[in-house]
Amino acid sequence: MIDLRSDTVTRPSAAMLDAMMTAETGDDVYRDDPTVQALEAEAARLSGKAAALFFPTGTQANLVALLSHCQRGDEYIVGQQAHNYKYEAGGAAVLGSIQPQPISHAEDGSLPLHEIIAAIKPDDIHFARTRLLSLENTHHGKVLPLSYLEQAWQLTRTHNLALHIDGARIFNAVVAQKIALTDIARYCDTLTICLSKGLGTPVGSLLCGDSAYIETARRWRKMTGGGMRQAGILAAAGLYALQHNVDRLQEDHDNAAWLGEQLRAAGIEVLNQHTNMLFVKVPEAQVNALKAWMTERGVALSVGPVTRIVTHLDVDRADLTQLVAHWQAFLRQR
């Protein structure tokens, strides 16, 4: 199977599995799992934050991030297409009574600063209290420029807001800009890091912030069911990923760019390509037939009028060459 639906579909390598099987473990609820502690310390070091907390999922990490920043009746400003607004089952509103205030993304994936300012509520009993700005980096593969992050950071300081970055693919942004994670993290109060997307672990995310914030988050993690016991087995995969799988993200970016060129040459409309994601336009009349065609040939694609293709460590150039050949053959028989 050539699976291009997402970079979440990767499987741990033999070396990662070996690290997991030999991990030293304890009980993380008692805070005595040394491998979890090592992973959290490494995440804190890489981000330049004082502390980090290990979670089973990115959705829970984002939820706890919001719960730790906002009280009931507070509000967070977020992108209309952001993952922690659109794709996480409304957790902040349902479980935290936190009101989202979505605004539209700009073409480059940022939230326009003037629209953020316009969305901030005045101190009035009629309104929810605006407490937080949440950004996503990368957004649909698009990297938020450091200059924009600095401006957003200054905006939140002026308006007494916290700034959180949903960094599910933040290391894609790091690699694309050839910078350190600290260069991004300096412009936020907190950030999440997903280990099970491009970094290739089977499970896990991290939330980074100052020590007092992470202690608050630890309580929320327990309340939302995220307390784990011998989690070092999972944390070992995360440590391996941070040590071995960050720089290789450039291969995914290069493969996505190459694939975009090949599809364009084949007459397929590529809407855009950024980091490890392509978005391809598929005529409505071809959607079902193309999905069936690819499935029969062992290719998993989330085919729709706009089809997202995601490169990752389990897909190489030879696999992408096959994809192009299958797509060309499909077009020839139409």
N, C-alpha and C positions, 0 to 999 in steps of 0.2 A: 504494500500500500504506500503510495506517495500522498501524504496527508498535508495539504496546504491550507486547511481551514483556520489554523491559529498556531502560534508558537507555544501554546499550552499542551500540545499533543505529544511532546517529546518524551522519550523514555530514558531513564538513567543509564549512563554508560557503565561498562564493567568496572572501571576505576572508581566511579561514584558509588556503585553498589558495594564495592570492597570497603570503601571508607565508611559506609553505613553499617556494614556487618561487623566492623571492628571498632565502632565508636564506643567510647566510655560513656556510661549513662548513670543517671540518678533519678530523683523524682523532682521534676521541674516546678510543681506546685509548692514544694518545700524549698525551692531555689537551690537544689543541690545536684543539678545535672550539669557536669562540667562542659560537655560539648555544646549545650544550649548557651551556657555562659560565654564560651569562646566565640560562638557565632554572634551573639549580641554585642560583645566587645568589639569584634571586627567590623560590624555594621556601624557602630558608634564611631570607631576610628575613621572609617572610610568617609562617613558623612560629616565628620567634624562636630557631631552632637555629643552630648554628655552621656546618653544612654540609648538603648534600643530594646525592643521587646519582640519576641518571636511568636508568630501566629500560624495557625494551620492554613488560613486562606487570606487572600487579598481583600475579599469582600468584608471579612470580619475585621481586618486591620483598618480598612477605611471607615467602617462603622464605628469602631472604638475611637478612632482619631476624631471623628465628629462628636461622639458622646463626651469625649474628654475636653473638647474645646467649648462646647455649647451646653446651655441648660435648657430645660423645657421652656418653650416659647421664644427661644432665640432663633436666629436665621443664619444660614450660610449662603453666600453668593457663589454660583457654580455655573459651568457651561451647560447649555441645553443638551449637548450630546455627550457630556462627561459621564464616565463610567459610574462614578459614585452618586450620580443623579438618576441616570436613565436605566442602568443595567444591574442595580443591586437591590431590586425588589422594594424600593422605598424604605429601606431600613431606618434611616435617620428620622423620617417622619413617623413611621409606625412604632418604632421601639424607643425613640428618644424625644418625640414630640418637638423635633427640630424642623423648622420650616425651610425648605429650599427656595432660593430665589434664582431661577435659571435665567441666563442671558445668552444670546447667540454668540457663537465663536466667529472670530475673523477668519479670513481665508488661510492665514498662516497657523491656525490652531490656538491663537491667543484669545483672551477676553479683552475687548477694547477698554482702555483705561477710563475713558469718559463714560462708558456705559456702566462700568463698575461703580464709579462715583455716583451716577444717577440712581443706581439701585440701592445705595446705602440709605437706610431709613432714618428720619430725624428722631430725636428723643421725644416720643409722643406716645401716650397710652393706646392710641389706635393701632400702632404698628408692632410687629415683632422686632426684637432688638437684633440689629445686624452685628454679628460677632466675628465672622470668619469669611475669608476668601479662600476658595479651594480651586487650585489649578491642576491641570493634567499634563504631564511631560514624560513621554511623547503623547500627542493627541492625534489619532489616526496616522501614526508614524511620523508626524511633524514635530520637529524639535523647537521648543520655545527658546528664542535667543536670550543670551545672558543680559543683554541691554534691556530687554523687556522685563525680565525677572527683577532686575534692579529697580526699574520704575514701579513695578507692582509692589515690591517690598517697601519702597518709600511711601507709596500711596497708603499701604496698610499702617505704616507707622504714623502717618499724618491723621488717619481716621480711626485710630485705636482699634484696629482689627488684627486678629491673628491670620497667618498665612500658612496654609497646608498645601503640599504638593502630593497628589496621587502619582507616585513614581513607579507605577507598575512596570514600565519599560524605561526607567530613568537611565539605566546603563547604556541603552541604545543612544540616548541623548549625549551621554558622556563620551562614548566612542565616536559618534558622528562629529562632535566638536573638538575631539582630541584634547579634552580637559580632564580634570579630576572631579570626583563627585562633590568634593567640598566647594568647588567653584559654583555649583548649582545650589547646594544646601545652605550656603551662607545667606541666600535670599529667601529663606522660609523658616518658620518656627518649627514645623514638623514635616516629615515626609514618610511615605511608605515605599518599600522596595519589594517587588514580587520576585521570588526565586524560581517560580515554576513556569515562567514564560521563556524568554530567550535564554535564560541562564540554565535551563534544562533540568531542574530538580523535579521530583514527583509531586511535591507539595511544599507550601510554606511562603510566608511573607514576613516582613519586618516593619515595625513602626519606630522611627527615630525622633528624639526630641530631648528637652532638658530633663534632669533627674526627677523633679517634682511632677512634671507632666507624665512621665513614664510610670511613676507610681500610681497616679490616677488611672492611667490606661490599664495597668495591671489589674486593678479592681474591676474595671469594666470588662476586661477580657475574661475574668473568672465568671462574672455575672452573665455574660453572653455565651458561656459554655466553652470557652477556649483554653481552660486550664488543662495542660497535658502532663502526663507522668514521665515515662522514659523517652522523652522526646528527642534525646540526643541522637537517636537513630536517624531522625529526619533532619536535625540540625547539621549533622555531618555532611549530608548532601548539600546543604546550603553553604557550608564552609568550603567544600570542594568547588562549588560553582563560583564563589567569589574569588577563589584562588586560581581557577583554571579556565573559566568560561566567559570572562568579561571581554578580553581583547579579541577573542574569536568572533564576537558579534559583527566585526567588520566584514567577515565572510558573508554573513546574512545580508548585510547592506549591499555588498558587491553583487551577490546573486540576484537580489531583487532588482537592482539597476540593470543587470544583464538581461534578466527575464523581460523587463519592460521594453528594452530595445528589440528583443526577438519577437515579442508579440506585436509591437508596432510594425515591424517589418513584414509580419504575416497578415497585416491589414486589420488587426484587432485594435479597438479604441481603448488606449490606456489613459484614464483620466488623470491620474497622478501616481507618483512613486516617491516615497520618503522612507528613509532607513530600511526596515525589513518588510514594508507593506506596499502593495500595489492595489489600486482600485481600477477595475476594468468594466467598461460598459458592455452589456450583453443585450441584444435586441430581445424584447419581451417574448417574441414568438420562438426564440431559441432556448429560453431558460430551461424548461423541463427536458428538452431533448439533449442539451449539452450536459446537464447533470447526469442523465442516464448514460450517456456516451462515456463520460469520464469514469463513472462508477464501474461500468463494465470493464474498463481497462485499468482498474486498480488505482484510480486517482480520486481522492476526496477533496471536493471543492464546495464551498458554500455559495452555490450559483444563484444569482439573482440579477435583476436589472443592473445593479451595481455590485459587482463581485469582488470581494476582498480576497487577496492572495497574500499569505504570510510565509516568508522564508524563515528557516530555523536550522538548528544543528543536525537534525535528522534528515535534511534534504540537501543533496549536493547538486553540482552542476549537471551531472548525468541525469538525475531525476528531472531537472527542469527542462533538459533537452527533450526528454520523453514527453513531458507535458506539452511543449510547443508542437512536437510532431503529432500528438493526439489531436490537438486543437486544429492544426492545419488539415488533418484528415477529416475532421468533423465538418469543416467549412467546405471542403471539396465535395462532400457527398450531399450538401444541402441543395 
